[in-house]
């Protein structure tokens, strides 16, 4: 079921909701916030380490080196990511 949002509106959902969005047809960027949670008693604070690894292995499209494959990052972080549609030719043989 499509969910159309007006400028300034937002929706919150978890990773169990199958979702996608159409391409950005505006001249402006599209923002996304990824919130994560785990208890300090359990695994502890892993946020900094997670994003350090992600930036190195699977950087934002604008930050990518065109000569780098990012195969390791694609296997870890590449599922359900819009960056795959940008680089679809590069990742089509990785099973993603």
N, CA, C and O atoms as a printed pandas DataFrame, in Angstrom:
     atom_number atom_name residue_name chain_id  residue_number  x_coord  y_coord  z_coord
0              1         N          UNK        A               1    0.841   -1.174    0.000
1              2        CA          UNK        A               1    0.000    0.000    0.000
2              3         C          UNK        A               1    0.884    1.234    0.000
3              4         O          UNK        A               1    1.668    1.414    0.931
4              5         N          UNK        A               2    0.790    2.075   -0.991
5              6        CA          UNK        A               2    1.624    3.279   -1.024
6              7         C          UNK        A               2    1.313    4.220    0.137
7              8         O          UNK        A               2    0.164    4.349    0.559
8              9         N          UNK        A               3    2.325    4.853    0.630
9             10        CA          UNK        A               3    2.196    5.848    1.690
10            11         C          UNK        A               3    2.841    7.124    1.173
11            12         O          UNK        A               3    4.065    7.207    1.069
12            13         N          UNK        A               4    2.032    8.103    0.852
13            14        CA          UNK        A               4    2.532    9.359    0.292
14            15         C          UNK        A               4    2.696   10.366    1.421
15            16         O          UNK        A               4    1.775   10.586    2.207
16            17         N          UNK        A               5    3.863   10.968    1.495
17            18        CA          UNK        A               5    4.147   11.948    2.536
18            19         C          UNK        A               5    4.350   13.317    1.913
19            20         O          UNK        A               5    4.899   13.450    0.820
20            21         N          UNK        A               6    3.899   14.318    2.628
21            22        CA          UNK        A               6    4.121   15.696    2.208
22            23         C          UNK        A               6    5.465   16.161    2.747
23            24         O          UNK        A               6    6.011   15.562    3.674
24            25         N          UNK        A               7    5.988   17.211    2.172
25            26        CA          UNK        A               7    7.252   17.771    2.629
26            27         C          UNK        A               7    7.177   18.055    4.129
27            28         O          UNK        A               7    6.218   18.661    4.608
28            29         N          UNK        A               8    8.189   17.615    4.854
29            30        CA          UNK        A               8    8.232   17.831    6.296
30            31         C          UNK        A               8    7.623   16.702    7.106
31            32         O          UNK        A               8    7.799   16.666    8.324
32            33         N          UNK        A               9    6.915   15.784    6.475
33            34        CA          UNK        A               9    6.345   14.645    7.185
34            35         C          UNK        A               9    7.357   13.510    7.240
35            36         O          UNK        A               9    8.298   13.465    6.447
36            37         N          UNK        A              10    7.159   12.603    8.172
37            38        CA          UNK        A              10    8.037   11.447    8.267
38            39         C          UNK        A              10    7.254   10.250    8.760
39            40         O          UNK        A              10    6.159   10.387    9.306
40            41         N          UNK        A              11    7.822    9.087    8.564
41            42        CA          UNK        A              11    7.210    7.848    9.021
42            43         C          UNK        A              11    8.287    7.057    9.753
43            44         O          UNK        A              11    9.453    7.057    9.357
44            45         N          UNK        A              12    7.886    6.393   10.812
45            46        CA          UNK        A              12    8.801    5.552   11.582
46            47         C          UNK        A              12    8.353    4.107   11.414
47            48         O          UNK        A              12    7.175    3.791   11.582
48            49         N          UNK        A              13    9.299    3.229   11.081
49            50        CA          UNK        A              13    8.984    1.808   10.950
50            51         C          UNK        A              13   10.215    1.003   11.314
51            52         O          UNK        A              13   11.323    1.537   11.380
52            53         N          UNK        A              14   10.015   -0.278   11.548
53            54        CA          UNK        A              14   11.161   -1.120   11.901
54            55         C          UNK        A              14   11.613   -1.938   10.695
55            56         O          UNK        A              14   11.015   -1.869    9.622
56            57         N          UNK        A              15   12.659   -2.698   10.887
57            58        CA          UNK        A              15   13.263   -3.429    9.777
58            59         C          UNK        A              15   12.426   -4.604    9.283
59            60         O          UNK        A              15   12.761   -5.209    8.265
60            61         N          UNK        A              16   11.356   -4.934    9.977
61            62        CA          UNK        A              16   10.507   -6.051    9.552
62            63         C          UNK        A              16    9.463   -5.633    8.517
63            64         O          UNK        A              16    8.779   -6.487    7.951
64            65         N          UNK        A              17    9.335   -4.346    8.269
65            66        CA          UNK        A              17    8.387   -3.857    7.273
66            67         C          UNK        A              17    9.061   -3.854    5.899
67            68         O          UNK        A              17   10.076   -3.187    5.699
68            69         N          UNK        A              18    8.495   -4.594    4.969
69            70        CA          UNK        A              18    9.015   -4.559    3.601
70            71         C          UNK        A              18    8.744   -3.171    3.041
71            72         O          UNK        A              18    7.609   -2.697    3.071
72            73         N          UNK        A              19    9.778   -2.521    2.533
73            74        CA          UNK        A              19    9.602   -1.141    2.095
74            75         C          UNK        A              19   10.574   -0.804    0.967
75            76         O          UNK        A              19   11.576   -1.485    0.750
76            77         N          UNK        A              20   10.244    0.256    0.272
77            78        CA          UNK        A              20   11.106    0.830   -0.751
78            79         C          UNK        A              20   10.601    2.230   -1.042
79            80         O          UNK        A              20    9.512    2.607   -0.609
80            81         N          UNK        A              21   11.377    2.986   -1.762
81            82        CA          UNK        A              21   10.920    4.300   -2.192
82            83         C          UNK        A              21   11.366    4.503   -3.630
83            84         O          UNK        A              21   12.363    3.939   -4.082
84            85         N          UNK        A              22   10.615    5.310   -4.321
85            86        CA          UNK        A              22   10.959    5.609   -5.713
86            87         C          UNK        A              22   12.199    6.498   -5.739
87            88         O          UNK        A              22   12.616    7.027   -4.708
88            89         N          UNK        A              23   12.767    6.653   -6.894
89            90        CA          UNK        A              23   13.933    7.514   -7.036
90            91         C          UNK        A              23   13.619    8.952   -6.671
91            92         O          UNK        A              23   12.480    9.404   -6.789
92            93         N          UNK        A              24   14.626    9.653   -6.234
93            94        CA          UNK        A              24   14.468   11.055   -5.880
94            95         C          UNK        A              24   14.442   11.873   -7.167
95            96         O          UNK        A              24   15.450   11.958   -7.870
96            97         N          UNK        A              25   13.306   12.469   -7.475
97            98        CA          UNK        A              25   13.159   13.230   -8.716
98            99         C          UNK        A              25   13.305   14.729   -8.490
99           100         O          UNK        A              25   12.957   15.523   -9.364
100          101         N          UNK        A              26   13.819   15.125   -7.319
101          102        CA          UNK        A              26   14.011   16.540   -7.024
102          103         C          UNK        A              26   15.488   16.895   -7.114
103          104         O          UNK        A              26   16.347   16.021   -7.221
104          105         N          UNK        A              27   15.765   18.187   -7.070
105          106        CA          UNK        A              27   17.153   18.653   -7.073
106          107         C          UNK        A              27   17.751   18.611   -5.667
107          108         O          UNK        A              27   18.953   18.819   -5.502
108          109         N          UNK        A              28   16.932   18.346   -4.662
109          110        CA          UNK        A              28   17.387   18.313   -3.271
110          111         C          UNK        A              28   17.725   16.894   -2.851
111          112         O          UNK        A              28   17.255   15.928   -3.452
112          113         N          UNK        A              29   18.536   16.778   -1.826
113          114        CA          UNK        A              29   18.867   15.469   -1.289
114          115         C          UNK        A              29   17.703   14.888   -0.510
115          116         O          UNK        A              29   16.753   15.595   -0.173
116          117         N          UNK        A              30   17.782   13.617   -0.229
117          118        CA          UNK        A              30   16.771   12.932    0.578
118          119         C          UNK        A              30   17.465   12.420    1.830
119          120         O          UNK        A              30   18.461   11.702    1.748
120          121         N          UNK        A              31   16.941   12.788    2.975
121          122        CA          UNK        A              31   17.562   12.406    4.244
122          123         C          UNK        A              31   16.925   11.147    4.807
123          124         O          UNK        A              31   15.746   10.871    4.587
124          125         N          UNK        A              32   17.724   10.401    5.530
125          126        CA          UNK        A              32   17.236    9.220    6.237
126          127         C          UNK        A              32   17.977    9.124    7.560
127          128         O          UNK        A              32   19.168    9.427    7.638
128          129         N          UNK        A              33   17.282    8.710    8.576
129          130        CA          UNK        A              33   17.880    8.495    9.891
130          131         C          UNK        A              33   17.715    7.026   10.226
131          132         O          UNK        A              33   16.608    6.491   10.155
132          133         N          UNK        A              34   18.792    6.377   10.586
133          134        CA          UNK        A              34   18.758    4.980   10.992
134          135         C          UNK        A              34   19.038    4.920   12.482
135          136         O          UNK        A              34   20.172    5.129   12.910
136          137         N          UNK        A              35   18.032    4.643   13.258
137          138        CA          UNK        A              35   18.201    4.530   14.706
138          139         C          UNK        A              35   18.406    3.066   15.069
139          140         O          UNK        A              35   17.718    2.185   14.553
140          141         N          UNK        A              36   19.345    2.819   15.947
141          142        CA          UNK        A              36   19.596    1.457   16.405
142          143         C          UNK        A              36   19.545    1.433   17.923
143          144         O          UNK        A              36   19.759    2.454   18.577
144          145         N          UNK        A              37   19.262    0.275   18.474
145          146        CA          UNK        A              37   19.187    0.139   19.925
146          147         C          UNK        A              37   19.688   -1.230   20.348
147          148         O          UNK        A              37   19.355   -2.245   19.738
148          149         N          UNK        A              38   20.471   -1.243   21.372
149          150        CA          UNK        A              38   20.793   -2.463   22.102
150          151         C          UNK        A              38   21.132   -2.042   23.529
151          152         O          UNK        A              38   21.636   -0.943   23.757
152          153         N          UNK        A              39   20.857   -2.907   24.467
153          154        CA          UNK        A              39   21.053   -2.535   25.870
154          155         C          UNK        A              39   22.535   -2.484   26.215
155          156         O          UNK        A              39   23.332   -3.260   25.687
156          157         N          UNK        A              40   22.898   -1.564   27.105
157          158        CA          UNK        A              40   24.283   -1.469   27.556
158          159         C          UNK        A              40   24.678   -2.708   28.342
159          160         O          UNK        A              40   25.839   -3.117   28.321
160          161         N          UNK        A              41   23.714   -3.310   29.038
161          162        CA          UNK        A              41   23.992   -4.534   29.788
162          163         C          UNK        A              41   24.253   -5.718   28.867
163          164         O          UNK        A              41   25.012   -6.626   29.208
164          165         N          UNK        A              42   23.624   -5.703   27.711
165          166        CA          UNK        A              42   23.782   -6.812   26.763
166          167         C          UNK        A              42   25.065   -6.670   25.969
167          168         O          UNK        A              42   26.135   -7.058   26.439
168          169         N          UNK        A              43   24.968   -6.125   24.790
169          170        CA          UNK        A              43   26.120   -6.014   23.889
170          171         C          UNK        A              43   26.945   -4.761   24.137
171          172         O          UNK        A              43   28.082   -4.671   23.675
172          173         N          UNK        A              44   26.391   -3.799   24.854
173          174        CA          UNK        A              44   27.110   -2.546   25.073
174          175         C          UNK        A              44   26.915   -1.589   23.913
175          176         O          UNK        A              44   26.162   -1.871   22.980
176          177         N          UNK        A              45   27.593   -0.467   23.974
177          178        CA          UNK        A              45   27.461    0.576   22.961
178          179         C          UNK        A              45   28.340    0.240   21.761
179          180         O          UNK        A              45   29.565    0.340   21.834
180          181         N          UNK        A              46   27.720   -0.154   20.671
181          182        CA          UNK        A              46   28.439   -0.557   19.459
182          183         C          UNK        A              46   28.273    0.449   18.322
183          184         O          UNK        A              46   28.742    0.212   17.208
184          185         N          UNK        A              47   27.605    1.577   18.600
185          186        CA          UNK        A              47   27.264    2.525   17.543
186          187         C          UNK        A              47   28.495    3.040   16.795
187          188         O          UNK        A              47   28.541    2.977   15.567
188          189         N          UNK        A              48   29.481    3.544   17.518
189          190        CA          UNK        A              48   30.657    4.119   16.873
190          191         C          UNK        A              48   31.384    3.083   16.018
191          192         O          UNK        A              48   31.742    3.361   14.873
192          193         N          UNK        A              49   31.599    1.902   16.566
193          194        CA          UNK        A              49   32.289    0.844   15.814
194          195         C          UNK        A              49   31.489    0.441   14.572
195          196         O          UNK        A              49   32.065    0.226   13.506
196          197         N          UNK        A              50   30.162    0.339   14.708
197          198        CA          UNK        A              50   29.311   -0.042   13.578
198          199         C          UNK        A              50   29.450    0.960   12.437
199          200         O          UNK        A              50   29.696    0.575   11.294
200          201         N          UNK        A              51   29.292    2.251   12.751
201          202        CA          UNK        A              51   29.339    3.251   11.688
202          203         C          UNK        A              51   30.744    3.452   11.140
203          204         O          UNK        A              51   30.888    3.787    9.964
204          205         N          UNK        A              52   31.781    3.261   11.940
205          206        CA          UNK        A              52   33.150    3.304   11.413
206          207         C          UNK        A              52   33.347    2.199   10.379
207          208         O          UNK        A              52   33.883    2.444    9.298
208          209         N          UNK        A              53   32.913    0.987   10.712
209          210        CA          UNK        A              53   33.015   -0.132    9.766
210          211         C          UNK        A              53   32.178    0.114    8.524
211          212         O          UNK        A              53   32.626   -0.136    7.405
212          213         N          UNK        A              54   30.976    0.599    8.719
213          214        CA          UNK        A              54   30.088    0.820    7.577
214          215         C          UNK        A              54   30.650    1.880    6.635
215          216         O          UNK        A              54   30.619    1.700    5.418
216          217         N          UNK        A              55   31.160    2.974    7.177
217          218        CA          UNK        A              55   31.736    4.019    6.317
218          219         C          UNK        A              55   32.924    3.497    5.510
219          220         O          UNK        A              55   33.123    3.898    4.363
220          221         N          UNK        A              56   33.705    2.610    6.103
221          222        CA          UNK        A              56   34.874    2.061    5.421
222          223         C          UNK        A              56   34.463    1.005    4.385
223          224         O          UNK        A              56   34.956    1.018    3.258
224          225         N          UNK        A              57   33.564    0.099    4.767
225          226        CA          UNK        A              57   33.204   -1.031    3.909
226          227         C          UNK        A              57   32.079   -0.733    2.921
227          228         O          UNK        A              57   32.021   -1.343    1.853
228          229         N          UNK        A              58   31.181    0.202    3.262
229          230        CA          UNK        A              58   29.997    0.477    2.438
230          231         C          UNK        A              58   29.644    1.960    2.561
231          232         O          UNK        A              58   28.600    2.302    3.116
232          233         N          UNK        A              59   30.515    2.854    2.041
233          234        CA          UNK        A              59   30.281    4.290    2.193
234          235         C          UNK        A              59   29.067    4.761    1.398
235          236         O          UNK        A              59   28.582    4.077    0.497
236          237         N          UNK        A              60   28.599    5.936    1.756
237          238        CA          UNK        A              60   27.517    6.568    1.005
238          239         C          UNK        A              60   27.941    6.696   -0.458
239          240         O          UNK        A              60   29.130    6.817   -0.753
240          241         N          UNK        A              61   26.991    6.672   -1.352
241          242        CA          UNK        A              61   27.279    6.701   -2.783
242          243         C          UNK        A              61   28.199    7.861   -3.153
243          244         O          UNK        A              61   29.138    7.680   -3.928
244          245         N          UNK        A              62   27.943    9.043   -2.611
245          246        CA          UNK        A              62   28.741   10.224   -2.938
246          247         C          UNK        A              62   30.177   10.121   -2.446
247          248         O          UNK        A              62   31.052   10.826   -2.948
248          249         N          UNK        A              63   30.433    9.253   -1.471
249          250        CA          UNK        A              63   31.773    9.115   -0.895
250          251         C          UNK        A              63   32.563    7.944   -1.470
251          252         O          UNK        A              63   33.670    7.669   -1.007
252          253         N          UNK        A              64   32.032    7.263   -2.450
253          254        CA          UNK        A              64   32.671    6.055   -2.972
254          255         C          UNK        A              64   33.771    6.346   -3.985
255          256         O          UNK        A              64   33.707    7.305   -4.754
256          257         N          UNK        A              65   34.774    5.491   -3.956
257          258        CA          UNK        A              65   35.838    5.496   -4.950
258          259         C          UNK        A              65   35.335    4.663   -6.131
259          260         O          UNK        A              65   35.034    3.483   -5.950
260          261         N          UNK        A              66   35.234    5.234   -7.324
261          262        CA          UNK        A              66   34.686    4.481   -8.460
262          263         C          UNK        A              66   35.518    3.259   -8.845
263          264         O          UNK        A              66   35.036    2.383   -9.563
264          265         N          UNK        A              67   36.755    3.196   -8.375
265          266        CA          UNK        A              67   37.610    2.049   -8.686
266          267         C          UNK        A              67   37.527    0.943   -7.643
267          268         O          UNK        A              67   38.157   -0.102   -7.800
268          269         N          UNK        A              68   36.765    1.157   -6.593
269          270        CA          UNK        A              68   36.628    0.173   -5.508
270          271         C          UNK        A              68   35.353   -0.637   -5.719
271          272         O          UNK        A              68   34.332   -0.085   -6.129
272          273         N          UNK        A              69   35.400   -1.929   -5.444
273          274        CA          UNK        A              69   34.240   -2.814   -5.613
274          275         C          UNK        A              69   33.320   -2.828   -4.397
275          276         O          UNK        A              69   32.105   -2.944   -4.561
276          277         N          UNK        A              70   33.857   -2.714   -3.182
277          278        CA          UNK        A              70   33.072   -2.767   -1.942
278          279         C          UNK        A              70   32.300   -4.074   -1.801
279          280         O          UNK        A              70   31.188   -4.081   -1.272
280          281         N          UNK        A              71   32.872   -5.174   -2.266
281          282        CA          UNK        A              71   32.193   -6.473   -2.223
282          283         C          UNK        A              71   31.924   -6.933   -0.796
283          284         O          UNK        A              71   30.852   -7.472   -0.517
284          285         N          UNK        A              72   32.871   -6.732    0.108
285          286        CA          UNK        A              72   32.663   -7.141    1.506
286          287         C          UNK        A              72   31.525   -6.333    2.113
287          288         O          UNK        A              72   30.645   -6.894    2.764
288          289         N          UNK        A              73   31.536   -5.029    1.907
289          290        CA          UNK        A              73   30.467   -4.180    2.428
290          291         C          UNK        A              73   29.117   -4.491    1.809
291          292         O          UNK        A              73   28.091   -4.433    2.487
292          293         N          UNK        A              74   29.111   -4.824    0.515
293          294        CA          UNK        A              74   27.855   -5.182   -0.148
294          295         C          UNK        A              74   27.243   -6.414    0.484
295          296         O          UNK        A              74   26.028   -6.485    0.671
296          297         N          UNK        A              75   28.086   -7.395    0.817
297          298        CA          UNK        A              75   27.581   -8.635    1.422
298          299         C          UNK        A              75   27.036   -8.404    2.826
299          300         O          UNK        A              75   26.115   -9.100    3.251
300          301         N          UNK        A              76   27.588   -7.442    3.547
301          302        CA          UNK        A              76   27.149   -7.176    4.922
302          303         C          UNK        A              76   26.003   -6.174    4.965
303          304         O          UNK        A              76   24.995   -6.406    5.633
304          305         N          UNK        A              77   26.154   -5.061    4.254
305          306        CA          UNK        A              77   25.223   -3.940    4.380
306          307         C          UNK        A              77   24.335   -3.720    3.161
307          308         O          UNK        A              77   23.452   -2.864    3.207
308          309         N          UNK        A              78   24.536   -4.459    2.072
309          310        CA          UNK        A              78   23.908   -4.136    0.804
310          311         C          UNK        A              78   22.470   -4.541    0.603
311          312         O          UNK        A              78   21.883   -4.188   -0.420
312          313         N          UNK        A              79   21.882   -5.255    1.517
313          314        CA          UNK        A              79   20.507   -5.704    1.323
314          315         C          UNK        A              79   19.534   -4.570    1.600
315          316         O          UNK        A              79   19.642   -3.885    2.617
316          317         N          UNK        A              80   18.586   -4.374    0.695
317          318        CA          UNK        A              80   17.539   -3.356    0.834
318          319         C          UNK        A              80   18.117   -1.958    0.934
319          320         O          UNK        A              80   17.589   -1.121    1.666
320          321         N          UNK        A              81   19.176   -1.697    0.221
321          322        CA          UNK        A              81   19.764   -0.363    0.238
322          323         C          UNK        A              81   19.598    0.313   -1.113
323          324         O          UNK        A              81   19.783   -0.322   -2.151
324          325         N          UNK        A              82   19.254    1.592   -1.110
325          326        CA          UNK        A              82   19.080    2.282   -2.388
326          327         C          UNK        A              82   20.375    2.420   -3.176
327          328         O          UNK        A              82   20.334    2.660   -4.383
328          329         N          UNK        A              83   21.524    2.274   -2.522
329          330        CA          UNK        A              83   22.785    2.405   -3.233
330          331         C          UNK        A              83   22.956    1.309   -4.277
331          332         O          UNK        A              83   23.678    1.499   -5.255
332          333         N          UNK        A              84   22.309    0.172   -4.085
333          334        CA          UNK        A              84   22.413   -0.894   -5.080
334          335         C          UNK        A              84   21.774   -0.482   -6.391
335          336         O          UNK        A              84   22.250   -0.874   -7.456
336          337         N          UNK        A              85   20.703    0.301   -6.338
337          338        CA          UNK        A              85   20.058    0.717   -7.578
338          339         C          UNK        A              85   20.932    1.708   -8.332
339          340         O          UNK        A              85   20.881    1.766   -9.561
340          341         N          UNK        A              86   21.728    2.483   -7.619
341          342        CA          UNK        A              86   22.631    3.431   -8.263
342          343         C          UNK        A              86   23.734    2.685   -8.997
343          344         O          UNK        A              86   24.110    3.055  -10.109
344          345         N          UNK        A              87   24.249    1.636   -8.373
345          346        CA          UNK        A              87   25.354    0.859   -8.928
346          347         C          UNK        A              87   24.910   -0.546   -9.320
347          348         O          UNK        A              87   25.650   -1.503   -9.093
348          349         N          UNK        A              88   23.733   -0.692   -9.896
349          350        CA          UNK        A              88   23.174   -2.023  -10.136
350          351         C          UNK        A              88   24.070   -2.900  -11.005
351          352         O          UNK        A              88   24.151   -4.105  -10.767
352          353         N          UNK        A              89   24.726   -2.349  -11.978
353          354        CA          UNK        A              89   25.603   -3.152  -12.842
354          355         C          UNK        A              89   26.774   -3.724  -12.054
355          356         O          UNK        A              89   27.183   -4.864  -12.280
356          357         N          UNK        A              90   27.309   -2.939  -11.137
357          358        CA          UNK        A              90   28.480   -3.369  -10.378
358          359         C          UNK        A              90   28.164   -4.526   -9.440
359          360         O          UNK        A              90   29.025   -5.372   -9.196
360          361         N          UNK        A              91   26.942   -4.579   -8.909
361          362        CA          UNK        A              91   26.611   -5.563   -7.881
362          363         C          UNK        A              91   25.749   -6.719   -8.373
363          364         O          UNK        A              91   25.412   -7.598   -7.580
364          365         N          UNK        A              92   25.383   -6.750   -9.647
365          366        CA          UNK        A              92   24.457   -7.779  -10.125
366          367         C          UNK        A              92   25.028   -9.189  -10.028
367          368         O          UNK        A              92   24.262  -10.148   -9.931
368          369         N          UNK        A              93   26.328   -9.341  -10.051
369          370        CA          UNK        A              93   26.931  -10.670   -9.965
370          371         C          UNK        A              93   27.280  -11.088   -8.541
371          372         O          UNK        A              93   27.909  -12.127   -8.341
372          373         N          UNK        A              94   26.884  -10.300   -7.559
373          374        CA          UNK        A              94   27.173  -10.619   -6.162
374          375         C          UNK        A              94   25.992  -11.277   -5.470
375          376         O          UNK        A              94   26.052  -11.553   -4.271
376          377         N          UNK        A              95   24.927  -11.529   -6.203
377          378        CA          UNK        A              95   23.763  -12.159   -5.602
378          379         C          UNK        A              95   22.909  -11.214   -4.790
379          380         O          UNK        A              95   22.116  -11.658   -3.960
380          381         N          UNK        A              96   23.053   -9.928   -5.010
381          382        CA          UNK        A              96   22.267   -8.945   -4.250
382          383         C          UNK        A              96   21.164   -8.373   -5.098
383          384         O          UNK        A              96   20.399   -7.531   -4.630
